[in-house]
Amino acid sequence: MMPPGFVWLLAFVSGLVVAGLVMRAGILDHPNARSSHVRPTPRGGGLGLVVGFLLALAVTPVAAPADQAILGGLALCTVLTAILGFLDDLVSLNGRLKFAVLLIISLALAGMTGPVTDLGVALPWMLGWLGSALYVFTLANTVNFMDGSDGLLASTLIPAALAMGVMADGPLAIAAFSLAASTAGFAVWNAPLLSARGRLFSGDVGALGGAVIFAGLSLAWASTGPAGSVWLVPLLVLPLLGDVLLTMAARVRAGRSPFTAHRAHAYQLLISIGLSHRQVAMIWGGMSLGCGVLALVASALPLPAQLVSLVAAVVVFALGHRHCRKLARIKGLDIHQ
């Protein structure tokens, strides 16, 4: 039986090495009108995140058949998502094809790792399955939208995975910590630690893959964990979901399409007014860490207090989001661009 420490070390080293190999492969992301970079940059490094997690999962001791089924289903959906994302990084797949395949993967993952059918009141299985699939699909697209600044993916996903690892137990906890470790390995190349910019982008393989892994683990935890776990899951990813959903709502109010490409997310506006990628990653990482700590505290409280914690965090984030957009408007930016 592999000790957890070895599993997490394997995840980190694998993520580091595979991402480094991808960087040398020369798969380049060429800048366009919506890019935050000005020179071609290697992409697809998120493959290290995915491979590191899967290798760690392969050596994680799992005794219970139910846990084996959940993690086996998660591994299968992760592989399919990684293939989809990596192909898109290589040849830019048709958008409708990506939509359809990701939707199928979301439905499959929701059925194999969930679904969540208890929100304080029991839901019909079909409704719980469709709602869980919508969560997977939404989170995957959200992370993909938000993966436009160096280090932002890692700074939000690592605290969320660590917090879930503390609150979960057994193989789910080990897997959550493995996700944090493999993401940290990839982040060595991606995060703007020693320079103003990172050296490697995650690409769709990392954004979609990391999101599907977290979505599957959080669904499994929400459906099998203590009562109220389902309300703590959105709290862990609030800095990601909040920026995307509030930005879409603002664009709808302004008469803009929420589905067309844009640069109106709060993190993009902050970069446009002069903040560095490092500063933006630290801001979102700080928010994610705060949400993780709040979730840990709330997990020990009664269900009503957990709901209050989520609502309070949403209100605070919404006010902060509004302030970011106000700053950008004062600077003369089109905040619905």
Residue pairs with C-beta under 8 A, 6 or more apart in sequence:
1 61
2 59
2 60
2 61
4 174
4 177
6 59
7 56
7 59
7 60
7 174
7 178
8 56
8 174
8 177
8 178
8 181
9 181
10 52
10 55
10 56
10 59
11 52
11 53
11 55
11 56
11 178
11 179
11 181
11 182
11 185
12 52
12 181
12 182
12 184
12 185
13 52
13 185
14 48
14 51
14 52
14 55
14 56
14 182
14 185
15 48
15 49
15 51
15 52
15 53
15 181
15 182
15 183
15 184
15 185
15 186
16 48
16 52
16 185
16 186
16 188
16 189
17 48
17 185
18 47
18 48
18 51
18 52
19 45
19 46
19 47
19 48
19 49
19 185
19 186
19 188
19 189
19 190
19 200
20 48
20 189
21 48
22 42
22 44
22 45
22 47
22 48
22 200
23 42
23 45
23 189
23 199
23 200
25 42
25 44
26 42
27 42
27 43
27 44
27 89
27 90
27 203
28 40
28 41
28 42
28 43
29 35
29 37
29 40
29 41
29 42
29 43
29 201
29 203
30 40
31 37
31 38
31 39
31 40
34 148
34 261
34 262
34 263
35 148
36 148
36 149
36 268
36 271
36 277
37 197
41 197
41 199
41 200
41 201
42 199
42 200
42 201
43 89
43 200
43 201
43 202
43 203
44 86
44 89
44 90
44 201
44 202
44 203
44 205
44 206
45 186
45 189
45 190
45 200
45 201
45 202
45 203
45 206
46 85
46 153
46 186
46 202
46 203
46 204
46 205
46 206
46 207
46 209
46 210
47 82
47 86
47 203
47 205
47 206
47 209
48 182
48 185
48 186
48 189
48 206
49 182
49 183
49 185
49 186
49 202
49 206
49 209
49 210
50 78
50 82
50 182
50 205
50 206
50 209
50 210
50 213
51 182
52 178
52 181
52 182
52 185
52 186
53 78
53 175
53 178
53 179
53 182
53 213
54 75
54 78
54 79
56 174
56 175
56 178
56 181
56 182
57 71
57 74
57 75
57 175
57 178
58 75
60 71
60 171
60 174
60 175
60 178
61 171
62 68
62 71
62 171
64 170
64 171
67 170
67 171
67 172
69 112
70 112
70 113
70 172
70 216
70 220
71 171
71 175
72 112
73 108
73 109
73 111
73 112
73 113
73 216
74 109
74 112
74 113
74 175
74 213
74 216
74 217
74 220
76 108
76 112
77 105
77 108
77 109
77 112
77 212
77 216
78 209
78 212
78 213
78 216
80 101
80 105
81 102
81 105
81 140
81 208
81 209
81 212
82 205
82 208
82 209
84 93
84 98
84 101
84 102
84 105
84 204
84 208
85 203
85 204
85 205
85 206
85 207
85 208
85 209
86 203
86 204
86 205
87 93
88 98
88 203
88 204
88 205
89 203
89 204
89 205
102 137
102 140
102 141
102 208
103 133
103 137
105 136
105 212
106 133
106 134
106 136
106 137
106 140
107 129
107 133
109 133
109 136
109 212
109 215
109 216
109 219
110 129
110 130
110 132
110 133
110 135
110 136
110 219
111 129
111 133
112 216
113 216
113 217
113 219
113 220
113 223
114 128
114 129
114 132
114 219
114 220
114 222
114 223
115 125
115 128
115 129
115 131
115 132
115 133
115 219
115 223
116 123
116 128
116 131
116 132
116 135
116 219
116 222
116 223
116 230
117 123
117 124
117 125
117 127
117 128
117 223
118 223
118 227
118 230
119 230
120 227
120 303
123 131
132 219
132 223
135 215
135 219
135 233
136 212
136 215
136 216
136 219
138 241
139 211
139 214
139 215
139 237
139 240
139 241
140 207
140 208
140 211
140 212
140 215
141 244
142 211
142 237
142 240
142 241
142 244
142 245
143 153
143 157
143 207
143 208
143 210
143 211
143 240
144 204
144 207
144 208
144 211
145 244
145 265
146 152
146 153
146 156
146 207
146 240
146 243
146 244
146 265
146 267
147 153
147 201
147 202
147 206
147 207
148 265
148 267
148 268
149 267
149 268
149 271
149 277
149 280
149 281
150 190
150 191
150 192
150 197
150 198
150 201
150 277
150 278
150 281
151 187
151 190
151 191
151 192
151 193
151 198
151 277
151 278
151 281
151 285
152 267
152 277
152 280
152 281
152 284
153 183
153 190
153 202
153 206
153 207
153 210
154 183
154 184
154 186
154 187
154 190
154 191
154 281
155 191
155 281
155 282
155 284
155 285
155 288
156 237
156 239
156 240
156 284
156 285
156 287
156 288
157 179
157 180
157 183
157 210
157 214
157 288
158 180
158 183
158 184
158 187
158 285
158 288
159 285
159 288
159 289
159 291
159 292
160 214
160 236
160 237
160 288
160 291
160 292
161 176
161 177
161 179
161 180
161 183
161 214
161 217
162 176
162 177
162 180
162 292
163 236
163 291
163 292
163 293
163 295
163 296
164 173
164 176
164 214
164 217
164 218
164 221
164 236
165 173
165 174
165 176
165 177
165 180
166 173
166 296
167 221
167 225
167 229
167 232
167 295
167 296
167 299
168 176
168 217
168 221
168 225
172 217
172 220
172 221
172 224
175 217
176 217
176 221
179 210
179 213
179 214
179 217
183 210
186 200
186 202
186 206
189 198
189 199
189 200
190 198
190 199
190 200
190 201
190 202
191 198
191 281
192 198
192 276
192 277
192 278
192 281
193 278
196 276
196 277
196 278
197 277
198 277
202 210
214 237
218 233
218 236
218 237
219 233
221 229
221 233
222 229
222 230
222 233
223 230
226 299
227 303
228 298
228 299
228 302
228 303
228 306
228 307
229 299
231 303
231 306
231 307
231 310
232 295
232 298
232 299
232 306
232 310
234 241
234 310
235 291
235 294
235 295
235 298
235 309
235 310
235 313
236 288
236 291
236 292
236 295
238 287
238 291
238 313
238 314
238 317
239 284
239 287
239 288
239 291
239 317
242 314
242 317
242 318
242 321
243 265
243 266
243 267
243 321
244 265
246 266
246 318
246 321
247 262
247 264
247 265
247 266
247 321
248 258
249 258
250 264
250 325
250 335
250 336
251 257
251 258
251 262
251 264
251 336
252 258
254 336
256 262
256 336
262 336
262 337
263 269
263 272
263 337
264 334
264 335
264 336
264 337
266 321
266 324
266 325
267 280
267 283
267 284
269 324
269 325
269 327
269 328
269 333
269 335
270 279
270 280
270 283
270 324
270 327
270 328
271 277
271 280
272 328
272 331
272 333
273 327
273 328
273 331
273 333
275 283
287 317
287 320
291 313
294 309
294 313
295 309
297 309
298 305
298 306
298 309
298 310
299 306
301 309
325 335
328 335
329 335
